[in-house]
Amino acid sequence: MSISVFAVTFDAHDAKATAAFWAEALGRTVDTGADETQATVAADPAVPGSRIGFRQVPEGKTVKNRMHFDLVTDDFDAEVARLTGLGATKRNEVDAGIHYATLADPEGNEFDLIAR
């Protein structure tokens, strides 16, 4: 089979601003040519399919994501503080065999941060 993931793309109100949040969160850059209608976060060269795209749509987010990122960290509290400082909102925290927090990016897209 000759198919592979090129990118994961999200709908957004402001593609460039959302890409800027994720680029900062993941220690990457926003690809050149970004604007409010479309933007991409540069891929991690070591991870095929790791480009993240954002495309402007007219409607806002109204329900929970059907798919989300699970991020992992060795410094859970510091990363929660850093991500909320970048504009994320902490929605929930769970410590039941696995310790993680559900956060949302500035556009409301949920993601989980897991303590390693």
C-alpha contacts under 8 A as a table, 3 or more apart, distances in Angstrom:
res1	aa1	res2	aa2	distance
4	S	49	G	7.39
5	V	8	V	7.74
5	V	48	P	7.43
5	V	49	G	4.79
6	F	48	P	7.37
6	F	49	G	4.42
6	F	50	S	7.25
6	F	51	R	6.76
7	A	49	G	5.03
7	A	50	S	5.85
7	A	51	R	4.58
7	A	52	I	5.41
7	A	53	G	6.60
8	V	49	G	7.60
8	V	50	S	7.36
8	V	51	R	6.56
8	V	52	I	5.03
8	V	53	G	6.04
9	T	52	I	5.66
9	T	53	G	4.17
9	T	54	F	5.41
9	T	55	R	7.28
10	F	52	I	7.83
10	F	53	G	6.14
10	F	54	F	4.86
10	F	55	R	6.40
11	D	15	A	7.79
11	D	54	F	5.71
11	D	55	R	5.07
11	D	56	Q	5.85
11	D	57	V	5.98
12	A	15	A	5.39
12	A	18	T	7.17
12	A	54	F	6.09
12	A	55	R	5.71
12	A	56	Q	4.79
12	A	57	V	5.94
12	A	60	G	7.54
12	A	107	E	6.87
13	H	36	E	7.63
13	H	55	R	7.96
13	H	56	Q	5.21
13	H	57	V	6.03
13	H	58	P	6.90
13	H	59	E	7.61
13	H	60	G	6.74
13	H	107	E	7.34
14	D	17	A	5.56
14	D	18	T	6.24
14	D	36	E	4.64
14	D	37	T	6.58
14	D	56	Q	6.08
15	A	18	T	5.24
15	A	19	A	6.01
15	A	34	A	7.79
15	A	35	D	6.64
15	A	36	E	4.71
15	A	37	T	5.54
15	A	38	Q	5.17
15	A	39	A	5.45
15	A	54	F	4.98
15	A	55	R	5.56
15	A	56	Q	5.63
16	K	19	A	5.09
16	K	20	A	6.09
16	K	34	A	5.70
16	K	35	D	5.03
16	K	36	E	4.83
16	K	37	T	7.29
16	K	38	Q	6.59
16	K	39	A	5.28
16	K	40	T	7.97
16	K	54	F	7.61
17	A	20	A	5.02
17	A	21	F	6.41
17	A	36	E	7.13
18	T	21	F	5.18
18	T	22	W	6.47
18	T	54	F	7.32
18	T	105	D	7.72
18	T	106	P	6.96
18	T	107	E	6.95
19	A	22	W	5.17
19	A	23	A	5.95
19	A	30	V	6.37
19	A	39	A	6.18
19	A	40	T	6.20
19	A	41	V	5.85
19	A	52	I	7.94
19	A	53	G	7.47
19	A	54	F	6.63
20	A	23	A	5.09
20	A	24	E	6.16
20	A	29	T	7.63
20	A	30	V	6.27
20	A	41	V	7.73
21	F	24	E	5.35
21	F	25	A	6.08
21	F	86	L	6.69
21	F	87	G	7.56
21	F	105	D	7.50
21	F	106	P	7.70
22	W	25	A	4.85
22	W	26	L	5.97
22	W	28	R	7.95
22	W	41	V	7.18
23	A	26	L	5.32
23	A	27	G	5.77
23	A	28	R	4.58
23	A	29	T	5.08
23	A	30	V	6.04
23	A	41	V	5.73
23	A	42	A	7.75
24	E	27	G	5.13
24	E	28	R	6.26
24	E	29	T	7.26
24	E	86	L	7.87
25	A	28	R	7.83
25	A	83	L	6.49
25	A	86	L	7.57
28	R	41	V	6.82
28	R	42	A	6.28
28	R	43	A	7.84
28	R	44	D	7.68
29	T	41	V	5.84
29	T	42	A	5.61
30	V	34	A	7.15
30	V	39	A	7.12
30	V	40	T	5.82
30	V	41	V	4.49
30	V	42	A	5.81
31	D	34	A	6.46
31	D	39	A	7.01
31	D	40	T	5.60
31	D	41	V	5.84
31	D	42	A	5.59
33	G	39	A	7.32
34	A	37	T	7.85
34	A	38	Q	5.92
34	A	39	A	4.35
34	A	40	T	6.95
35	D	38	Q	5.62
35	D	39	A	6.08
36	E	39	A	7.33
36	E	56	Q	6.77
37	T	54	F	7.99
37	T	55	R	5.72
37	T	56	Q	4.60
37	T	57	V	7.99
38	Q	53	G	7.52
38	Q	54	F	5.60
38	Q	55	R	4.57
38	Q	56	Q	6.13
39	A	53	G	5.94
39	A	54	F	5.31
39	A	55	R	6.77
40	T	51	R	6.87
40	T	52	I	5.54
40	T	53	G	4.28
40	T	54	F	6.09
41	V	51	R	5.89
41	V	52	I	5.11
41	V	53	G	6.36
42	A	50	S	7.94
42	A	51	R	5.51
42	A	52	I	7.12
43	A	47	V	7.37
43	A	48	P	7.72
43	A	49	G	7.22
43	A	50	S	4.87
43	A	51	R	4.03
43	A	52	I	7.15
44	D	47	V	5.38
44	D	48	P	7.49
44	D	50	S	5.91
44	D	51	R	7.17
45	P	48	P	6.94
47	V	50	S	5.69
57	V	60	G	7.66
61	K	107	E	7.59
61	K	108	G	6.97
61	K	109	N	7.91
64	K	109	N	7.73
64	K	110	E	7.32
65	N	68	H	6.41
65	N	109	N	6.48
65	N	110	E	6.44
68	H	109	N	7.68
68	H	110	E	6.23
68	H	111	F	5.24
68	H	112	D	7.56
69	F	110	E	7.79
69	F	111	F	4.96
69	F	112	D	6.31
70	D	111	F	6.06
70	D	112	D	4.80
70	D	113	L	6.02
70	D	114	I	7.02
71	L	111	F	7.62
71	L	112	D	6.05
71	L	113	L	4.81
71	L	114	I	6.01
72	V	113	L	5.63
72	V	114	I	4.61
72	V	115	A	5.94
72	V	116	R	6.14
73	T	76	F	5.79
73	T	79	E	7.37
73	T	113	L	7.19
73	T	114	I	6.28
73	T	115	A	5.37
73	T	116	R	5.59
74	D	115	A	6.06
74	D	116	R	5.21
75	D	78	A	5.60
75	D	79	E	6.14
75	D	115	A	7.12
76	F	79	E	5.25
76	F	80	V	6.16
76	F	113	L	7.60
76	F	114	I	7.25
76	F	115	A	5.29
76	F	116	R	7.97
77	D	80	V	5.19
77	D	81	A	6.23
78	A	81	A	5.12
78	A	82	R	6.08
79	E	82	R	4.86
79	E	83	L	5.93
80	V	83	L	5.26
80	V	84	T	6.09
80	V	90	K	7.89
80	V	113	L	7.69
81	A	84	T	5.28
81	A	85	G	6.00
82	R	85	G	4.96
82	R	86	L	6.34
83	L	86	L	5.02
83	L	87	G	6.58
83	L	88	A	5.55
84	T	87	G	5.05
84	T	88	A	4.31
84	T	89	T	5.74
84	T	90	K	7.02
85	G	88	A	7.01
87	G	105	D	6.67
87	G	106	P	5.61
88	A	103	L	6.30
88	A	104	A	5.34
88	A	105	D	4.51
88	A	106	P	5.57
89	T	103	L	5.36
89	T	104	A	5.13
89	T	105	D	6.60
89	T	106	P	7.40
90	K	93	E	7.95
90	K	101	A	7.10
90	K	102	T	6.21
90	K	103	L	4.31
90	K	104	A	6.53
91	R	101	A	7.37
91	R	102	T	5.43
91	R	103	L	5.21
91	R	104	A	7.02
92	N	101	A	5.50
92	N	102	T	5.11
92	N	103	L	7.06
93	E	99	H	7.53
93	E	100	Y	5.80
93	E	101	A	4.10
93	E	102	T	6.26
94	V	98	I	7.48
94	V	99	H	5.61
94	V	100	Y	5.45
94	V	101	A	6.17
95	D	98	I	5.65
95	D	99	H	4.23
95	D	100	Y	6.59
96	A	99	H	6.45
98	I	114	I	7.55
98	I	115	A	7.51
99	H	114	I	6.00
99	H	115	A	5.54
100	Y	112	D	6.51
100	Y	113	L	5.40
100	Y	114	I	4.23
100	Y	115	A	5.91
101	A	112	D	5.57
101	A	113	L	5.31
101	A	114	I	6.65
102	T	110	E	6.61
102	T	111	F	5.70
102	T	112	D	4.44
102	T	113	L	6.47
103	L	110	E	5.54
103	L	111	F	5.42
103	L	112	D	6.07
103	L	113	L	7.48
104	A	107	E	7.42
104	A	108	G	4.93
104	A	109	N	5.03
104	A	110	E	4.15
104	A	111	F	5.99
105	D	108	G	5.20
105	D	109	N	5.33
105	D	110	E	6.53
105	D	111	F	7.72
106	P	109	N	7.52
